[in-house]
Amino acid sequence: MPNDPTVLIPHYLSDDARASLRSALADRLPGADLAVTATPPETDDRLPDAEIVATVRLPDDRLDRAERLRWVQSLSAGVDHFDADALESRDVALTNASGVHAEPIGEQVLGYMLVFERNIHKGIAQQHRGVWESYGGRELRDETVGIVGVGAIGARVAELASAFGMEVLGTKRTPETAPEAVDEAFGPDGLFEVLSRSDYVVVACPLTDQTRGLLGEEAFRTMPSTGVVVNVARGEIVDQDALTAALQQDRIRGAALDVFDEEPLPADSPLWDLSNAVLTPHMAGSTPHYWERCADLFADNYERYVAGDLDGMTNRVL
């Protein structure tokens, strides 16, 4: 295997993101052959020589052009924007950026829970109306959080929730590997047990064929009326129509959503007008440290790749 494979960072990233990632990688891998493209034609020109691509997506038409491709590093935790079957058929390795988002998303989830527990959203709404009306608040230490998908992000949520004294439940494909911060771990078949006992349900699992539409009408009927849904994973994991109906009918207390079926959220979505919904524009993973952390992960995997240790690469999906 060559010691200097060409690494392509294509135009799918913003100008600032490409520059930040290139600078961070140049510091960590000074001998690497880094190609950075700013336009689709430039990407098309460089793809045939690229052995490694670090990107957020790689459509099939461009994948077909990447004749020498051996490894794709997803710059997001989710890999649903990649054609896994096509990559696997060509024996191309795929790794994701799981763990890079854990800190900012963990803090975002904690913030959502504090908003609902202390009724901060009510205060903000009253402020906009110029209304002074007292209301009460609760404490997180009295509550239970159920984490659907205790991966890197779910584990950090568990640590933060535990620090606040919350009871932590979670689902995981291998529940025996759940971190100590999870008080009770269940396999996928324990989802409804977790839902029935949780004041906050945090969706942190990847989008797959098995998780698409995982939380629907039955899930919201299983949750207690005091329950709040927090989705920081993918919009398609939650049946948005069923969730909207549950919120409109006050069958659950609320929802904090960073991801949606369609993004941007359409202007005619009823979610905009619901006082028991907190909406953010898919920004939970944002942090000034993002590209530095991506570069750390990529550099470690690059060294393993060059050494021929593909099985030892972190976050390998394929």
Phi, psi and omega in degrees: 000135183295152180275346182230061178296146179286128178253121180255127171250101189278181189289355184294340175273157175292165179303314181295319181295316179299317181295318181295315181293318180299315180297316181294320180288324179298325177292322185272330183230069187300337181265000184284148177271095184260126176244124181240125182243143185253347183224159177304316178299321178296319178299315181299325180291325186267340183302319183300335181262354185280125175267333180229137175234128175251113191201172175263346177198159176209088182302158185302323182294328178275328175301322180297333181279341185275078189291330184259007187299132179233341184206133173244124174259109174289136179265016172225164180289323179282146178237019182289350176274002180247147178275091185299321181296317180294319179295316182295322180295335179262005180060041177263128179288145177229124175237152180244180184257030179305134180102332180296326183270356192303315183293305181296321181289323176301316179294322179297316179298316178300319178299317177302314182296321178294324178302313181284323183291323180261004178057037181295326179297328177292319178297319179296317179297318178294322178301316181295333180266355183069036184249134173249108181215116186291148176211164183262174178220166180241180180241136181299331183296345178269359191247165177243134176248134176249121184257117180270097182103087182267072171266212181297314180292313180300324179295320179291321175301317180299317180297315181292318179296319179297322179297334178271004177085013180283152168282134186242120173248158180199155172249145183201142180301327176239080186301336181291346179261009180295146180292164183299333182293344177273117183289321177220127179247141181233155170284178180305330181286354178263011184305312186288335172296316179295314181301318185292340185251001190253133172280329176233129176248114183257117180271113184225019181268159177287158175277119177223178176300328183282332184260351179298124182069023185300319179256108180234203185302318180297322179297317183287335174282336179282326181294150174293157181296343178273002187285148177234130177267130176239118181244113177237020183256266176222143183300325185290349178288333180251133175289102189295324178294317179294321178295316180300318179296318179297323178288316181297326182266006179056034176281340169228163187286323183182183177210143172239116190236127175252349183225153188216164177304314180235132180231132359298155178297126182303147183298335181267008178293132178294345179299328181303326189262004183271124181288343180260018175238134175249122186242134173229151190273064177050054183234008185299331181274000184289140179194147177293349182262006190301308187287331174297318180291321176299318181295321177299313180296314182296316182299319178296315179293324179299315180298321178292321180297311181299326179281356180083012182262065182293328179292338181269001181291140181286138177062036179285126180262320177230000000 
